[in-house]
Amino acid sequence: MAIQQGLTNSFKQEMLQSGQNLLTDTLYMALYTAFSDIGQLTTVYTTTNEVTGTGYTAGGRPITGATINTDVDTGVVYVNFNNVSWPGASFIARGALIYNVTRSNKSVAVLDFGADKSFNSINNTVAMPVNTATTALIRFP
């Protein structure tokens, strides 16, 4: 099985039950190798097939700068975050898991980079998509 990008099923359910607050909770991004099988069925952070290497600590790094907006024309509510960087990095990752530390490490979303990404002194950032109703990381139609 391979990494499957998207919001996790448990996150979608928890959002309808007031289970997570993306503006006030502490979120992290952990990175994974191509051998990982994280996806929509992932419910919590896992160390299985998590990246190892210089400049990477298990559990990943915090995600900051959450913004929640609504496109008044389409009704799409969307969320985005600041980019996440690993200074002094030397490792390869295929995807990422965003998870909520405040809520017992519950999963939020999985990212598939589409190919292995080399993190190094030049390329060490996961760039978040443009913050719009059609491109933001998290969107609710």
TAJO-V271071 format. One record per residue. N is the residue number from 1. RES is the residue in three letters. PHI is phi in whole degrees, 0 to 359 (NA if undefined). D_FIRST is the distance of its C-alpha to the first C-alpha in Angstrom with 2 decimals. Layout:
# TAJO-V271071
((N:RES:PHI:D_FIRST) (N:RES:PHI:D_FIRST))
This chain:
# TAJO-V271071
((1:MET:NA:0.00) (2:ALA:240:3.82) (3:ILE:297:7.06) (4:GLN:240:8.76) (5:GLN:286:12.50) (6:GLY:146:15.21) (7:LEU:292:17.43) (8:THR:281:16.09) (9:ASN:301:17.52) (10:SER:295:19.52) (11:PHE:296:21.10) (12:LYS:300:22.27) (13:GLN:295:23.82) (14:GLU:296:25.44) (15:MET:296:26.94) (16:LEU:283:28.73) (17:GLN:250:29.98) (18:SER:59:31.24) (19:GLY:272:28.71) (20:GLN:218:28.08) (21:ASN:234:30.48) (22:LEU:292:29.00) (23:LEU:276:32.52) (24:THR:245:33.58) (25:ASP:285:30.58) (26:THR:268:29.19) (27:LEU:251:25.76) (28:TYR:231:23.74) (29:MET:240:20.99) (30:ALA:254:18.77) (31:LEU:253:16.83) (32:TYR:226:13.52) (33:THR:278:12.34) (34:ALA:294:9.68) (35:PHE:277:8.11) (36:SER:286:7.78) (37:ASP:237:5.52) (38:ILE:295:8.83) (39:GLY:184:9.65) (40:GLN:300:12.43) (41:LEU:273:12.25) (42:THR:291:12.89) (43:THR:254:16.59) (44:VAL:216:17.89) (45:TYR:303:17.68) (46:THR:225:15.90) (47:THR:267:16.64) (48:THR:297:13.48) (49:ASN:61:12.51) (50:GLU:287:15.25) (51:VAL:300:17.27) (52:THR:230:20.46) (53:GLY:154:23.41) (54:THR:298:26.87) (55:GLY:84:27.46) (56:TYR:240:24.40) (57:THR:247:24.91) (58:ALA:310:22.29) (59:GLY:101:21.97) (60:GLY:83:22.48) (61:ARG:229:25.41) (62:PRO:292:27.16) (63:ILE:255:26.91) (64:THR:235:30.38) (65:GLY:74:32.34) (66:ALA:301:30.78) (67:THR:230:32.58) (68:ILE:239:32.48) (69:ASN:228:34.14) (70:THR:230:34.86) (71:ASP:276:35.51) (72:VAL:293:38.69) (73:ASP:283:38.45) (74:THR:255:35.00) (75:GLY:80:34.67) (76:VAL:286:31.27) (77:VAL:262:30.95) (78:TYR:222:28.92) (79:VAL:230:28.15) (80:ASN:216:27.73) (81:PHE:221:28.11) (82:ASN:290:29.52) (83:ASN:299:27.55) (84:VAL:241:26.15) (85:SER:240:27.26) (86:TRP:237:26.93) (87:PRO:300:30.35) (88:GLY:68:30.71) (89:ALA:283:27.00) (90:SER:204:25.60) (91:PHE:194:21.83) (92:ILE:237:18.72) (93:ALA:228:16.13) (94:ARG:251:13.25) (95:GLY:198:13.36) (96:ALA:216:15.35) (97:LEU:240:15.86) (98:ILE:265:19.29) (99:TYR:219:20.69) (100:ASN:255:24.15) (101:VAL:295:26.04) (102:THR:300:29.00) (103:ARG:254:27.10) (104:SER:59:25.68) (105:ASN:64:22.70) (106:LYS:291:21.31) (107:SER:287:18.53) (108:VAL:239:19.69) (109:ALA:207:17.25) (110:VAL:241:14.19) (111:LEU:247:14.85) (112:ASP:249:12.82) (113:PHE:287:15.42) (114:GLY:87:14.28) (115:ALA:193:14.80) (116:ASP:299:15.66) (117:LYS:244:18.80) (118:SER:275:21.57) (119:PHE:262:23.59) (120:ASN:206:27.17) (121:SER:294:30.77) (122:ILE:263:30.68) (123:ASN:242:27.24) (124:ASN:227:26.38) (125:THR:234:25.75) (126:VAL:266:23.08) (127:ALA:275:25.22) (128:MET:284:25.02) (129:PRO:292:25.55) (130:VAL:301:29.07) (131:ASN:274:30.26) (132:THR:225:30.97) (133:ALA:294:30.20) (134:THR:255:28.03) (135:THR:232:26.19) (136:ALA:303:26.11) (137:LEU:301:22.98) (138:ILE:240:23.53) (139:ARG:224:25.36) (140:PHE:241:26.75) (141:PRO:288:28.43))
